[in-house]
Amino acid sequence: MTPDFIVGLGKETVWMVLKVAAPMLLFGLVVGLAVSILMTATQIQEMTLTFVPKIVAVLIALIFFLPWMMRILIDFTVKLFTNIPFYIK
C-alpha cells in the first residue's frame, strides 16, 4: 500500500460520506431557511420552533433516500472487501 493509494481511498471515502449525507443536510437546510424566513416575517422570537420542522424534514429525507444511501454504502463496502487481496500486496 502506497501513500498515494491511502490518500485516494480516503478521498473516495470522504466523497462517499458527503454524497450519502447531502440529501438530509439539504432538506434540513431548506426547511430551516423557510422556517427562519417565516419567523422573521411574523416576528416570532422562539428559537426552539426551528428544531421540530428540521427533524421532521430530515426524517422524511432519510425515509425517502434510505434505499439509495444503502445501495451506495453496500457497493462501497463490497468493493473494499473484494479488493482486500489487492490491498495487501
Long-range contacts (C-beta under 8 A, 24 or more apart in sequence): 1-87, 5-87, 12-76, 13-76, 16-72, 16-73, 16-76, 19-72, 20-69, 20-72, 20-73, 23-61, 23-64, 23-65, 23-69, 24-58, 24-61, 24-62, 24-65, 26-61, 27-57, 27-58, 27-60, 27-61, 28-54, 28-57, 28-58, 28-61, 30-57, 31-56, 31-57
